[in-house]
Amino acid sequence: MKLQMTNRIASLLVLFSLAPLFGLAQNPIIQTYFTADPAPMVHDGTVYLYTTHDEDETVDNFFTMYNWRCYSTTDMVNWTDHGAVASLSDFAWSDKTNGAWAPQCIGRNGKFYLYCPIHGDGIGVLVADSPTGPFRDPLGHRLIVDSENIWHDIDPTVFIDDGQAYLYWGNPALFYVKLNEDMISYDKSIGNNGIVAAEMTKEAFGENEGRDGQHISNYTEGPWIYKRNSLYYMVYAAAGIPEYIAYSTAPSATGPWTYQGFIMKRADHLAFTNHPGIIDYKGNSYFFYHTQELSGGEGFKRSVSVEQFNYNPDGTIPLIAPTKEGVKESVANLNPYKKVEAETIAWSEGVKTEGNSKTGVYVTQINNGDFIKVKSVDFGAGAKKFEAGVATSSKGGQIEVRLNDVNGQLLGNCKVKNTDGWKKTSCKLTKVEGIHDICFVFKGNDGQLFNFDWWKFKK
Protein backbone atom coordinates (compact mmCIF):
# COMPACT_ATOMS: atom_id res chain seq x y z
CA MET A 1 0.00 0.00 0.00
CA LYS A 2 2.85 2.40 0.77
CA LEU A 3 4.34 1.76 -2.68
CA GLN A 4 0.92 2.33 -4.31
CA MET A 5 0.47 5.61 -2.46
CA THR A 6 4.00 6.72 -3.42
CA ASN A 7 3.27 5.95 -7.06
CA ARG A 8 -0.05 7.78 -6.86
CA ILE A 9 1.54 10.86 -5.31
CA ALA A 10 4.21 10.87 -8.03
CA SER A 11 1.57 10.56 -10.74
CA LEU A 12 -0.50 13.37 -9.27
CA LEU A 13 2.54 15.63 -9.04
CA VAL A 14 3.15 15.08 -12.75
CA LEU A 15 -0.50 15.85 -13.54
CA PHE A 16 -0.60 18.94 -11.34
CA SER A 17 2.65 20.26 -12.84
CA LEU A 18 1.13 19.88 -16.31
CA ALA A 19 -2.36 21.08 -15.36
CA PRO A 20 -2.05 24.51 -17.06
CA LEU A 21 -1.15 22.69 -20.29
CA PHE A 22 -4.11 20.33 -20.03
CA GLY A 23 -6.83 22.97 -19.56
CA LEU A 24 -8.04 22.57 -23.14
CA ALA A 25 -6.29 19.29 -23.81
CA GLN A 26 -7.65 16.27 -25.58
CA ASN A 27 -4.21 14.65 -25.92
CA PRO A 28 -3.22 12.14 -24.78
CA ILE A 29 -6.61 10.51 -25.21
CA ILE A 30 -6.12 7.92 -22.41
CA GLN A 31 -5.04 9.11 -18.95
CA THR A 32 -5.90 6.14 -16.73
CA TYR A 33 -3.05 4.00 -18.12
CA PHE A 34 0.08 4.49 -20.15
CA THR A 35 -0.76 3.32 -23.68
CA ALA A 36 1.33 3.18 -26.85
CA ASP A 37 1.53 1.81 -30.41
CA PRO A 38 -2.02 2.77 -31.47
CA ALA A 39 -3.87 0.49 -33.91
CA PRO A 40 -7.32 1.92 -34.75
CA MET A 41 -9.96 -0.19 -36.52
CA VAL A 42 -13.33 1.05 -37.82
CA HIS A 43 -16.10 -1.53 -37.51
CA ASP A 44 -19.87 -1.11 -37.71
CA GLY A 45 -19.77 2.65 -37.07
CA THR A 46 -17.37 2.44 -34.11
CA VAL A 47 -13.64 3.08 -33.83
CA TYR A 48 -11.87 0.38 -31.82
CA LEU A 49 -8.39 1.35 -30.68
CA TYR A 50 -5.95 -1.42 -29.74
CA THR A 51 -2.89 -0.35 -27.76
CA THR A 52 0.08 -1.71 -25.94
CA HIS A 53 0.31 -0.95 -22.24
CA ASP A 54 3.39 0.47 -20.54
CA GLU A 55 3.21 -0.53 -16.88
CA ASP A 56 3.34 2.14 -14.17
CA GLU A 57 6.41 0.41 -12.74
CA THR A 58 9.28 -0.08 -15.22
CA VAL A 59 11.47 -3.17 -14.77
CA ASP A 60 15.19 -2.95 -15.57
CA ASN A 61 14.71 0.50 -17.14
CA PHE A 62 13.16 -0.96 -20.29
CA PHE A 63 9.74 -1.40 -21.87
CA THR A 64 7.55 -3.28 -19.39
CA MET A 65 4.53 -4.59 -21.28
CA TYR A 66 2.36 -7.57 -20.33
CA ASN A 67 -0.96 -7.11 -22.14
CA TRP A 68 -2.91 -5.40 -24.92
CA ARG A 69 -5.79 -2.99 -24.25
CA CYS A 70 -8.82 -1.85 -26.25
CA TYR A 71 -10.80 1.42 -26.27
CA SER A 72 -13.70 2.54 -28.45
CA THR A 73 -15.45 5.72 -29.53
CA THR A 74 -18.27 6.89 -31.79
CA ASP A 75 -17.46 10.59 -31.46
CA MET A 76 -13.61 10.79 -31.42
CA VAL A 77 -13.55 12.70 -28.12
CA ASN A 78 -14.92 10.26 -25.53
CA TRP A 79 -13.17 6.88 -25.25
CA THR A 80 -14.68 3.83 -23.55
CA ASP A 81 -12.22 1.49 -21.82
CA HIS A 82 -12.73 -2.22 -22.55
CA GLY A 83 -9.79 -3.26 -20.40
CA ALA A 84 -6.97 -5.65 -21.22
CA VAL A 85 -8.45 -7.80 -24.02
CA ALA A 86 -5.38 -10.02 -24.47
CA SER A 87 -2.12 -10.78 -22.69
CA LEU A 88 1.09 -12.77 -22.99
CA SER A 89 -0.57 -15.55 -20.99
CA ASP A 90 -2.91 -16.19 -23.95
CA PHE A 91 0.05 -17.71 -25.80
CA ALA A 92 0.84 -20.94 -23.96
CA TRP A 93 3.73 -21.69 -26.35
CA SER A 94 5.69 -18.60 -25.27
CA ASP A 95 7.70 -18.43 -22.08
CA LYS A 96 8.11 -14.65 -22.31
CA THR A 97 6.90 -12.71 -19.27
CA ASN A 98 7.52 -9.30 -20.87
CA GLY A 99 7.31 -7.97 -24.42
CA ALA A 100 3.65 -7.48 -25.46
CA TRP A 101 4.54 -5.15 -28.33
CA ALA A 102 2.61 -3.32 -31.06
CA PRO A 103 -0.44 -5.30 -32.36
CA GLN A 104 -3.13 -4.76 -34.99
CA CYS A 105 -6.66 -6.17 -35.31
CA ILE A 106 -8.81 -6.75 -38.39
CA GLY A 107 -12.22 -8.26 -39.00
CA ARG A 108 -13.08 -10.91 -41.59
CA ASN A 109 -16.04 -13.26 -42.06
CA GLY A 110 -17.53 -12.34 -38.70
CA LYS A 111 -14.30 -12.98 -36.77
CA PHE A 112 -11.67 -10.58 -35.43
CA TYR A 113 -7.97 -11.39 -35.70
CA LEU A 114 -5.47 -9.74 -33.36
CA TYR A 115 -1.85 -10.06 -34.52
CA CYS A 116 0.44 -9.83 -31.50
CA PRO A 117 4.23 -9.58 -31.54
CA ILE A 118 6.06 -10.96 -28.54
CA HIS A 119 9.45 -9.31 -28.35
CA GLY A 120 12.05 -11.95 -29.11
CA ASP A 121 9.48 -14.70 -29.68
CA GLY A 122 7.83 -14.07 -33.04
CA ILE A 123 4.28 -13.01 -33.95
CA GLY A 124 1.19 -14.83 -32.74
CA VAL A 125 -2.47 -14.46 -33.68
CA LEU A 126 -5.61 -14.48 -31.56
CA VAL A 127 -9.22 -14.71 -32.75
CA ALA A 128 -12.53 -13.56 -31.27
CA ASP A 129 -16.20 -13.21 -32.19
CA SER A 130 -16.23 -9.58 -30.99
CA PRO A 131 -13.79 -6.69 -31.40
CA THR A 132 -13.38 -6.64 -27.60
CA GLY A 133 -12.89 -10.37 -27.18
CA PRO A 134 -12.61 -12.76 -25.52
CA PHE A 135 -9.65 -13.70 -27.73
CA ARG A 136 -8.17 -17.18 -28.01
CA ASP A 137 -5.12 -18.70 -29.69
CA PRO A 138 -6.33 -20.81 -32.65
CA LEU A 139 -2.87 -22.15 -33.56
CA GLY A 140 -1.06 -23.06 -30.38
CA HIS A 141 2.19 -21.90 -31.99
CA ARG A 142 3.73 -18.82 -33.64
CA LEU A 143 2.33 -17.53 -36.92
CA ILE A 144 5.52 -15.67 -37.90
CA VAL A 145 8.87 -16.93 -36.66
CA ASP A 146 11.25 -17.72 -39.50
CA SER A 147 12.49 -14.41 -40.89
CA GLU A 148 16.24 -13.80 -40.64
CA ASN A 149 16.15 -12.87 -36.97
CA ILE A 150 13.25 -13.57 -34.61
CA TRP A 151 14.04 -10.38 -32.67
CA HIS A 152 13.11 -8.45 -35.82
CA ASP A 153 9.64 -10.01 -36.00
CA ILE A 154 7.71 -7.12 -34.46
CA ASP A 155 5.01 -4.56 -35.28
CA PRO A 156 2.61 -6.43 -37.59
CA THR A 157 0.19 -4.47 -39.80
CA VAL A 158 -2.62 -6.27 -41.63
CA PHE A 159 -4.66 -5.26 -44.69
CA ILE A 160 -7.21 -6.90 -47.00
CA ASP A 161 -7.20 -5.86 -50.67
CA ASP A 162 -9.80 -7.33 -53.04
CA GLY A 163 -10.05 -10.45 -50.92
CA GLN A 164 -6.29 -10.96 -50.47
CA ALA A 165 -4.93 -10.30 -46.97
CA TYR A 166 -1.37 -9.10 -46.39
CA LEU A 167 0.61 -9.06 -43.16
CA TYR A 168 3.64 -6.75 -43.04
CA TRP A 169 6.08 -6.38 -40.14
CA GLY A 170 9.72 -5.81 -39.23
CA ASN A 171 12.66 -3.90 -37.82
CA PRO A 172 15.16 -3.01 -39.31
CA ALA A 173 13.78 -4.32 -42.62
CA LEU A 174 10.24 -4.79 -43.92
CA PHE A 175 8.70 -8.22 -44.65
CA TYR A 176 5.30 -9.48 -45.74
CA VAL A 177 3.28 -12.65 -46.27
CA LYS A 178 0.08 -13.29 -48.17
CA LEU A 179 -2.37 -14.55 -45.58
CA ASN A 180 -4.78 -17.28 -46.54
CA GLU A 181 -8.51 -16.62 -46.19
CA ASP A 182 -8.48 -18.27 -42.75
CA MET A 183 -6.22 -15.37 -41.61
CA ILE A 184 -4.15 -17.75 -39.45
CA SER A 185 -1.91 -19.25 -42.14
CA TYR A 186 -0.13 -17.94 -45.22
CA ASP A 187 0.87 -18.84 -48.77
CA LYS A 188 4.31 -20.47 -48.59
CA SER A 189 4.81 -20.70 -52.36
CA ILE A 190 6.35 -17.23 -52.66
CA GLY A 191 9.53 -15.62 -51.30
CA ASN A 192 11.49 -17.47 -48.65
CA ASN A 193 9.01 -20.14 -47.56
CA GLY A 194 6.25 -17.55 -47.95
CA ILE A 195 8.08 -14.55 -46.49
CA VAL A 196 8.94 -11.74 -48.90
CA ALA A 197 11.51 -9.07 -48.01
CA ALA A 198 10.80 -5.60 -49.37
CA GLU A 199 13.63 -3.84 -51.20
CA MET A 200 15.00 -1.33 -48.72
CA THR A 201 16.25 1.26 -51.22
CA LYS A 202 16.41 5.01 -50.74
CA GLU A 203 13.94 5.40 -53.60
CA ALA A 204 11.46 3.17 -51.75
CA PHE A 205 11.92 4.22 -48.13
CA GLY A 206 14.23 7.23 -48.05
CA GLU A 207 17.91 7.59 -47.44
CA ASN A 208 19.42 6.71 -44.10
CA GLU A 209 21.17 9.88 -42.99
CA GLY A 210 23.79 8.04 -40.95
CA ARG A 211 22.03 8.45 -37.61
CA ASP A 212 21.58 4.71 -37.18
CA GLY A 213 23.95 2.28 -38.86
CA GLN A 214 21.61 -0.67 -38.30
CA HIS A 215 19.01 0.50 -40.80
CA ILE A 216 19.55 0.25 -44.55
CA SER A 217 17.03 2.96 -45.42
CA ASN A 218 15.02 5.60 -43.56
CA TYR A 219 12.50 2.91 -42.60
CA THR A 220 12.86 1.82 -38.97
CA GLU A 221 9.79 -0.06 -37.67
CA GLY A 222 6.07 0.21 -36.91
CA PRO A 223 4.60 -0.14 -40.44
CA TRP A 224 0.95 0.77 -41.09
CA ILE A 225 -0.56 -0.15 -44.47
CA TYR A 226 -3.85 1.03 -46.00
CA LYS A 227 -5.43 2.02 -49.31
CA ARG A 228 -7.11 5.29 -50.28
CA ASN A 229 -8.40 6.25 -53.73
CA SER A 230 -6.51 3.43 -55.47
CA LEU A 231 -3.22 4.49 -53.82
CA TYR A 232 -1.48 2.26 -51.28
CA TYR A 233 0.17 3.90 -48.27
CA MET A 234 2.91 2.48 -46.04
CA VAL A 235 3.39 4.70 -42.98
CA TYR A 236 6.17 3.89 -40.52
CA ALA A 237 8.54 5.03 -37.80
CA ALA A 238 11.63 6.39 -39.50
CA ALA A 239 15.11 7.87 -39.16
CA GLY A 240 16.34 5.68 -36.32
CA ILE A 241 16.28 6.99 -32.75
CA PRO A 242 14.62 9.37 -31.97
CA GLU A 243 11.92 8.26 -34.39
CA TYR A 244 10.09 10.44 -36.88
CA ILE A 245 7.05 9.23 -38.86
CA ALA A 246 7.44 8.92 -42.65
CA TYR A 247 5.57 7.24 -45.49
CA SER A 248 5.83 5.69 -48.93
CA THR A 249 3.18 5.01 -51.57
CA ALA A 250 2.69 2.34 -54.23
CA PRO A 251 0.32 1.27 -57.03
CA SER A 252 -0.24 -2.11 -55.33
CA ALA A 253 -0.14 -3.66 -51.88
CA THR A 254 3.28 -5.18 -52.63
CA GLY A 255 4.90 -2.11 -54.17
CA PRO A 256 6.98 -0.87 -55.77
CA TRP A 257 7.16 1.71 -52.99
CA THR A 258 8.11 5.34 -53.52
CA TYR A 259 9.33 7.43 -50.60
CA GLN A 260 7.20 10.52 -49.94
CA GLY A 261 8.80 12.12 -46.86
CA PHE A 262 8.02 12.84 -43.24
CA ILE A 263 4.56 13.13 -41.67
CA MET A 264 5.63 13.95 -38.12
CA LYS A 265 9.03 15.19 -36.97
CA ARG A 266 10.58 14.96 -33.54
CA ALA A 267 9.12 17.27 -30.86
CA ASP A 268 10.07 17.71 -27.21
CA HIS A 269 7.06 15.86 -25.77
CA LEU A 270 7.29 12.92 -28.18
CA ALA A 271 8.91 9.73 -26.96
CA PHE A 272 12.15 8.42 -28.53
CA THR A 273 9.90 5.84 -30.24
CA ASN A 274 6.74 6.48 -32.21
CA HIS A 275 4.09 4.41 -33.97
CA PRO A 276 1.49 5.55 -36.53
CA GLY A 277 -2.10 4.60 -37.22
CA ILE A 278 -4.36 6.30 -39.77
CA ILE A 279 -8.11 5.98 -40.39
CA ASP A 280 -10.96 7.77 -42.12
CA TYR A 281 -14.08 8.04 -39.95
CA LYS A 282 -17.34 9.88 -40.50
CA GLY A 283 -15.86 12.02 -43.26
CA ASN A 284 -12.67 12.97 -41.42
CA SER A 285 -9.09 11.68 -41.42
CA TYR A 286 -7.22 10.96 -38.17
CA PHE A 287 -3.55 10.33 -37.39
CA PHE A 288 -2.69 8.36 -34.23
CA TYR A 289 0.74 8.37 -32.54
CA HIS A 290 2.18 8.34 -29.02
CA THR A 291 4.01 10.79 -26.73
CA GLN A 292 5.74 10.77 -23.35
CA GLU A 293 4.10 13.91 -21.96
CA LEU A 294 1.67 12.35 -19.49
CA SER A 295 4.55 10.62 -17.70
CA GLY A 296 6.54 13.84 -17.54
CA GLY A 297 9.12 12.75 -20.11
CA GLU A 298 9.64 9.03 -19.47
CA GLY A 299 10.17 7.30 -22.81
CA PHE A 300 9.16 3.90 -21.43
CA LYS A 301 5.78 5.31 -20.27
CA ARG A 302 3.98 6.52 -23.36
CA SER A 303 0.47 7.72 -24.18
CA VAL A 304 -1.60 7.64 -27.36
CA SER A 305 -2.59 10.92 -29.03
CA VAL A 306 -4.66 11.79 -32.11
CA GLU A 307 -4.68 14.61 -34.66
CA GLN A 308 -7.32 15.34 -37.29
CA PHE A 309 -5.84 16.21 -40.71
CA ASN A 310 -6.70 16.71 -44.38
CA TYR A 311 -4.93 15.07 -47.30
CA ASN A 312 -3.46 17.34 -49.95
CA PRO A 313 -5.40 17.42 -53.26
CA ASP A 314 -2.87 15.04 -54.85
CA GLY A 315 -3.29 12.48 -52.04
CA THR A 316 -0.06 13.28 -50.21
CA ILE A 317 -0.08 13.63 -46.44
CA PRO A 318 0.88 17.01 -44.95
CA LEU A 319 3.41 17.48 -42.17
CA ILE A 320 1.43 17.03 -38.95
CA ALA A 321 2.42 18.79 -35.73
CA PRO A 322 1.74 17.01 -32.42
CA THR A 323 -0.58 19.14 -30.27
CA LYS A 324 -2.01 19.10 -26.77
CA GLU A 325 -5.44 20.12 -28.09
CA GLY A 326 -5.85 17.07 -30.33
CA VAL A 327 -9.28 16.52 -31.86
CA LYS A 328 -11.18 19.76 -31.35
CA GLU A 329 -14.69 18.76 -32.42
CA SER A 330 -16.76 15.63 -31.85
CA VAL A 331 -18.37 13.91 -34.82
CA ALA A 332 -21.41 12.88 -32.75
CA ASN A 333 -23.05 13.87 -29.48
CA LEU A 334 -23.36 11.62 -26.46
CA ASN A 335 -26.86 10.64 -25.33
CA PRO A 336 -27.02 11.00 -21.52
CA TYR A 337 -30.47 9.40 -21.26
CA LYS A 338 -29.07 5.97 -22.03
CA LYS A 339 -26.86 4.23 -19.48
CA VAL A 340 -23.25 5.36 -20.10
CA GLU A 341 -20.27 3.39 -18.84
CA ALA A 342 -18.33 5.42 -16.26
CA GLU A 343 -15.12 4.43 -18.04
CA THR A 344 -16.24 6.54 -21.04
CA ILE A 345 -13.83 9.43 -20.66
CA ALA A 346 -12.64 12.47 -22.58
CA TRP A 347 -10.24 13.55 -19.82
CA SER A 348 -9.57 12.37 -16.28
CA GLU A 349 -7.17 12.94 -13.44
CA GLY A 350 -6.28 10.57 -10.62
CA VAL A 351 -8.57 7.64 -11.41
CA LYS A 352 -7.86 4.17 -12.77
CA THR A 353 -10.03 1.43 -14.27
CA GLU A 354 -10.36 -2.22 -13.35
CA GLY A 355 -12.65 -5.02 -14.46
CA ASN A 356 -13.99 -8.50 -13.82
CA SER A 357 -16.22 -10.98 -15.63
CA LYS A 358 -19.29 -10.08 -13.56
CA THR A 359 -19.23 -6.27 -13.57
CA GLY A 360 -17.10 -5.54 -16.59
CA VAL A 361 -14.84 -2.50 -16.57
CA TYR A 362 -15.42 0.24 -13.97
CA VAL A 363 -13.66 3.30 -12.57
CA THR A 364 -11.68 2.83 -9.36
CA GLN A 365 -8.94 4.38 -7.18
CA ILE A 366 -11.16 7.46 -6.80
CA ASN A 367 -9.80 9.95 -4.30
CA ASN A 368 -10.80 13.42 -3.17
CA GLY A 369 -10.36 15.93 -5.99
CA ASP A 370 -10.15 13.40 -8.82
CA PHE A 371 -12.46 13.96 -11.77
CA ILE A 372 -13.77 12.65 -15.09
CA LYS A 373 -14.74 14.92 -17.98
CA VAL A 374 -17.15 13.86 -20.74
CA LYS A 375 -17.52 15.98 -23.86
CA SER A 376 -20.37 16.92 -26.18
CA VAL A 377 -23.28 15.66 -24.06
CA ASP A 378 -26.65 16.45 -25.66
CA PHE A 379 -29.27 17.18 -22.98
CA GLY A 380 -31.87 18.34 -25.48
CA ALA A 381 -34.78 20.09 -23.75
CA GLY A 382 -33.36 19.39 -20.32
CA ALA A 383 -32.28 16.95 -17.61
CA LYS A 384 -33.45 17.15 -14.00
CA LYS A 385 -32.03 14.01 -12.35
CA PHE A 386 -28.72 12.14 -12.22
CA GLU A 387 -28.23 8.43 -11.43
CA ALA A 388 -25.04 6.43 -10.92
CA GLY A 389 -24.01 2.85 -10.17
CA VAL A 390 -21.50 2.84 -7.30
CA ALA A 391 -19.94 0.53 -4.72
CA THR A 392 -17.93 1.21 -1.58
CA SER A 393 -17.02 -0.40 1.71
CA SER A 394 -15.75 2.91 3.11
CA LYS A 395 -17.66 5.99 4.20
CA GLY A 396 -18.12 6.88 0.55
CA GLY A 397 -18.16 10.43 -0.73
CA GLN A 398 -19.86 12.61 -3.31
CA ILE A 399 -20.10 13.03 -7.07
CA GLU A 400 -20.36 16.70 -7.96
CA VAL A 401 -21.98 17.11 -11.38
CA ARG A 402 -20.54 20.28 -12.89
CA LEU A 403 -21.16 22.07 -16.17
CA ASN A 404 -18.27 22.26 -18.71
CA ASP A 405 -15.28 21.93 -16.34
CA VAL A 406 -14.17 21.12 -12.79
CA ASN A 407 -14.94 24.65 -11.60
CA GLY A 408 -18.12 25.02 -13.62
CA GLN A 409 -21.67 25.51 -12.36
CA LEU A 410 -22.64 22.91 -9.78
CA LEU A 411 -25.71 21.14 -11.20
CA GLY A 412 -26.08 18.53 -8.47
CA ASN A 413 -24.35 16.73 -5.63
CA CYS A 414 -24.84 12.96 -5.59
CA LYS A 415 -24.02 11.32 -2.23
CA VAL A 416 -22.39 7.89 -2.15
CA LYS A 417 -22.87 6.00 1.11
CA ASN A 418 -21.52 2.67 2.32
CA THR A 419 -22.98 -0.06 0.10
CA ASP A 420 -23.29 -3.83 0.12
CA GLY A 421 -22.13 -4.45 -3.43
CA TRP A 422 -23.20 -2.29 -6.35
CA LYS A 423 -26.03 0.16 -5.68
CA LYS A 424 -27.79 2.95 -7.54
CA THR A 425 -27.57 6.44 -6.13
CA SER A 426 -29.24 9.57 -7.48
CA CYS A 427 -29.74 13.29 -6.99
CA LYS A 428 -31.83 16.13 -8.37
CA LEU A 429 -30.22 18.59 -10.78
CA THR A 430 -30.49 22.18 -11.72
CA LYS A 431 -32.08 21.80 -15.13
CA VAL A 432 -29.51 21.67 -17.92
CA GLU A 433 -30.38 22.05 -21.62
CA GLY A 434 -28.49 21.80 -24.92
CA ILE A 435 -25.02 20.42 -25.63
CA HIS A 436 -22.35 20.73 -22.94
CA ASP A 437 -19.27 19.10 -21.50
CA ILE A 438 -19.85 17.57 -18.08
CA CYS A 439 -17.41 16.99 -15.22
CA PHE A 440 -17.87 14.47 -12.44
CA VAL A 441 -15.77 15.79 -9.56
CA PHE A 442 -15.23 13.36 -6.68
CA LYS A 443 -15.16 14.64 -3.10
CA GLY A 444 -14.69 12.95 0.26
CA ASN A 445 -12.27 12.13 3.04
CA ASP A 446 -8.74 10.78 2.61
CA GLY A 447 -8.31 7.42 0.94
CA GLN A 448 -10.21 5.68 -1.83
CA LEU A 449 -13.84 6.79 -1.84
CA PHE A 450 -15.83 4.36 -4.01
CA ASN A 451 -16.00 2.57 -7.36
CA PHE A 452 -18.06 3.99 -10.25
CA ASP A 453 -19.65 1.71 -12.88
CA TRP A 454 -22.20 3.74 -14.90
CA TRP A 455 -24.22 6.94 -15.04
CA LYS A 456 -27.44 8.23 -16.57
CA PHE A 457 -29.45 11.46 -16.67
CA LYS A 458 -33.24 11.63 -16.57
CA LYS A 459 -35.62 14.24 -17.97
N, C-alpha and C positions, 0 to 999 in steps of 0.2 A: 504494500500500500504506500509506503514511503517513496519507493521508486516511481510509482504511478503519479503521486502528487508532485514529485520533482519534475517529471516529464510534463505534466499538465501546466505547472507554473512556467516552465521554459517555453511551452507552446503559446501560452497566453501572453508572455512578454514579447514574443515575436509578433503576435497579432496586434497587440497594443502599440508597438513601435511602428507598425505599418498602417495603423488605423486611418491616419489622414489620407493615405494613398488609396484606401479601399472604400472611401465614402461613396463613390459612384461606380465602384468596380463590379465587373461581372466575371473577370478573370482573376485567378483560376476558377474554373466552373465547379470544382469539387473542393470543399474545405475540411470535410470530416476525416479524410484519409489523404495520404500522399499517393497520387496516381500518375502514371506515365504511359508513354507509347500508345497513344489513342488510336482506336480502330473503329470508326463509326460505320454503322450499317443501317440503311433505310429499309424498313419492312412494314407493309400494311399501314402506312401513314404515320409510323413512329420511328424515331431515330434511336437505335440501340448503340450505346458506346461501350466497347470492351476496352479495359485498361489493365496494365500491370499495376502492382501495388508495392510501393516502397514502404517497408516497415518503419514504424516510429523509432525503433532502436536498430541502429546499423551494426552489423557484426563484422569485425575485422576491417573496418573502414572500406567497405565495398558494397555493391548492390546487394540488398537483403530482400528477397522477393520469393514468397511462398505460394501465392495464389493469383487468380485473375478475377477481376471485378466487372460488373455490368451496371450501367446507368441508362435511363431512357428519358426522352422528352418528346412532346408534341408541339412545343412552342419555342424551343431553342434558348430559353432563359431559365426555366425551372427544370431541374434534373431529379428524377426519382431513383433512389438507390435500391438495387436488387441484390446487393451483397456480393460475397465471393461465390461466383457461379462455378468455379473449377479450381483445382489446386494440384500441386505436385503429387499428392497422395492418390489422385485419380489414375495415375500411371504406375501400375504395380510393377512393371518391368524396369523402372528407373530407381536407382538407389540414391538419387540426388535429393538433398534436403534443402537446397537453395538453388535459385536460377530459373524462376518462372518468368521468362522474358517475353518480348513483344508478340502478341497473338493477332489473329484476325478471324472473324466469323463470316459465314455466308450461308444463305438458305438455298435448298434445292429439293424439289419433289416432296415438299412438306417436312423436310428435316433441316436441321441447322448444324453446320460443321464448324467446329472451333479448332483451328490449327495452332498448336502450342509448342514453341521452342523451349527446350530445357537446356540451359547453358552447359555445354560440354557433353550433351547426351542426345543430340539429334532433335527431330521434330516429330511430335505425336499429333494425333487427331482425336477429338471427342465429338460425339453426336448427341443431339437432343431433339425432342419433339416441339420445343418452345425456344424462342431466343434467349430466355433466361434460365434454361435448364429444367430438370436436372440433366447434366451431361454424363455420358459414359464412354469408356474406351472400347470401340468395336473391334480393334485389332489385337490388343494384348502385346503389341510390340511397336517399335518405331515405324513411322511412315517414311521419313527421310533420315538416312544415316550414312550413306556411302558416297558423299562427295569427297574431295581430296583431304579434308580435315574436318572431323566432326565438330570441332570448336567453332568452325565457320558456319555451321548449320543453324542460323538464327534468323529471326525477323521474317516469317513467312507473310506473303500477301497473295490473295486468291481472287480470281476473276473468271467469269463465264462469258464467253464470246460466241454467239451463234451455236450454243449447245456444247461447245468445247471449253472445259475448265482448265485453267493454268494456275500453277503454284510457283511463284518466284520466291527467292530468299537469298541471303548470303552477306558475309563480310569476310574478306575484303573484296571479293568478286561477287558476281551476280549469276545465279543458276535458275533453271526452271525445269519443271516436268509438265507433261500433259496428263492431267488427272482423268481417270476413267469416270463414267457416269455415276458410279457408286461413290465417288468423291473420297474413297479411302484406299485407292490403289492407283497406279499410273502406268502409262504405256511404256514398256521397257524396250521397244524396238528402235528407239531413236537415241542419239547421243551416246553417252557412256552408261550403258545399262538403263537408259531412260532419262538420264540427267544431262541437260544441255547447258554448257557454259556460255554466257553472253560474251561477245568480243569487247574487252575493256579498253577501247581506243579513246583518244582525246576527242575524236569526231563524235563518238557515241555518248560519252559521259564526261567530257571536259578534261582539261589537262591538270594533272597533279602538279601543284605549285611548289613541291618540295617540302611541304610542311609535315608530311607523314610518309616515310619511305616504304611503309608496308603496302600502300595502295597504289595500284597501277594507274588508275585514272582518278578523277575527282569524286567518283562514286565511293561511298564509305559503307553504308548499311541502311537498314530501315526502309526497304523499297515499298512503294504503294502504287499499284497499277489500276487504271480505270480507262474507260472510253467515253469520249464526248464528241458528238457531231462527226463521227467517222474517223476521229483522230485518237490515237492511243497515247496515254500519258504514263510515264514512269517517274514518280516523285521519290526523292530519297535524301537521307542525311549525307552531307558531302563535305569535302575539304579537310578530312581528318579531324583532329581534336584541337580547338573546340569546333563543334559541328555546325555548319550552315545547312539550309535546305535548298536543293537544286532539283532540276527536272530535265527529262529528255522526252521527245515525242517520236512516234513511228507510224507507218501506214498499216501495221498489223500488230497483233499481240506478241509476236516474236521478233519484232524489229523489221528492218534495221533502224536502230535508235539514232537520233540526232540531238546533240546537247543544245539546250536552250538557255541555260544560265541559272542564276540564283532566284529563289522565291523569298527566302528569309535569311538575312545575315545575322551575325552574332550581335547580341545586345547584352547589357550588363546583367539583366535579371533572367536571361536564359541559362539553362544548365550547360555543362560542357558536352552533353549529348543532346540530341533532338530526334524527333520522330514525327513524320507527317501523316495526315489523313485528310482526304478531301471528299466532300459529298455535295450534291445538289438536293435541296429540300424545299418544297413549297415555293418554288420560283426563285430561290436564292442559292448562292454558292458559299460554302463554309470551309475554312482551313483550320485543321486541328494540329496542335503541337504541344510541347510541354516546357515549363520553366522551373526555376528553383526559388522563386520569390516567396512563396508561402512559408518555406522553411528558413527564410532569412539568408539564403545563399548557399545551402548545402546541396551539392550536385548529386548526392545519392538519395535525396528526398525531393522528388519532383512532383509537379502538379500540372494537369491538363488545362490548356487554354484554347479558345476558339476566336477566330476573326471571320467576319463576313467580308467577301470581296467580289469583284466583278472581273470577268475575263476581258481581255482586250478584244477588239472587233475581229482580229485575225486568229483568235483562239489561244494566244499566248497568255501566260499568267503574270500579273504585275508583281513587282517587289512588294511584299507585305510586311508592315512593321508590327512587331508585337506590342499590344497595348494592355493597359489595366482595365480599360472600359469594356473591351470585348464586344459581344453582340449587343447593340444598343436598343433594338426593337424586337419584341416578340412577334411571331408569325401566327399566333392564336392566343386567345384569352382563356384563363383558367376558370372553370365553373365551380364556385364555392358551395353550391347547393347539392353536389354529389360528394360522397365521402372521399377525402383526399388523404393519401398516405402522408404521415408527418415527415417522412424522409424525402419528400418532394421539396427541394430547396433551391433557391436562387443564390442566396448567400447565408452563411452561418458563422458564428464564432463560439468556440468552446465545446460544442457538442460532438458526440460520436454516434455511430449507428452500430447495432448488433442485430442478430436474427436467430430464429430457430424454426423448426418445421411446423410448429403449432401456430405461432403468432406471425411469422414472417419477419420482415425487417422493421425495426422501430428505432426511434431516437433515444439515446441514453447518455449517461455521464453529463446530465444537465445540472449546472451549478448556478448560483445567484449571479445575475448579470449576463448570462449567455443568451443568445437569441437566434432565431431563424427568420429569414426574410423570404417572402414569396412575391413574385412579380406578376403584374398584369392580371389581377383578379377582377372578374366582371360581376359586380353585385346587381346590375340591372336596376330595377326600381327600388331596391333596398333590402338590407338584411337587419334583423332585430335580435337575433339570438345566435350564440356560438356554442358548439358542442365539441368535446374532445374525448378520446379514449386514452386513459392514463393508468399507471400502476405505480405504487410506492409502498415500501414497508417503513418509511421514515415519517416525519411529520408532514411531508409534502411541501407545498409552496403555492405559487400563483402563476398563471399565464396571463400576462398583460397583452391585450390585443390592441395594437397601435396602427395608426394610419400612416402609410408611406415609409416611415423609418423608425429607428429605436426611440427617438425623442418626439415622434409625431403625436397627434391627438390620441388620447386614451379613449378607445371605444368601449372597452369592457375589461373586467378583471375576473378571471375564472379561477376559483379556488380549487386546489388539489389536496384532498385530505388522505390520511392513511387508508389504504385499500386492501382488500383480500383478493389479490389477482387483478385482472383488468376490469376497470369500471368506467362508466361514462360520467363526465362532469359537464356542467353547462353554466352559462351566465347570459344575462340580458346585455344588449348592446345599444349604444347610441346609434341611431339608424345611419347606415352608410349606403350611398348610391353610386352608380357609375363604375368606372374602371380605376383601380388603385393598386399600389403595392401594399402589402400587409406585413407587419412584423409581430412575431410572437416573442415577447421578452419575458424571460423566466426570472422569478424573484423568490427569495426564501432565505433560510438560515444557511450556515456553513455546511458544506458537504453536498453529496448528490441528492437532488430533490425528488425526482420521479422519472419514470420512463413515459414516452409519448408515442402513441401508435398511429392515430388518425385525427382528423378534424373535419368539421362541417359547419356551414352557416345555415340558418333558417330564416325564411321571410317572415 
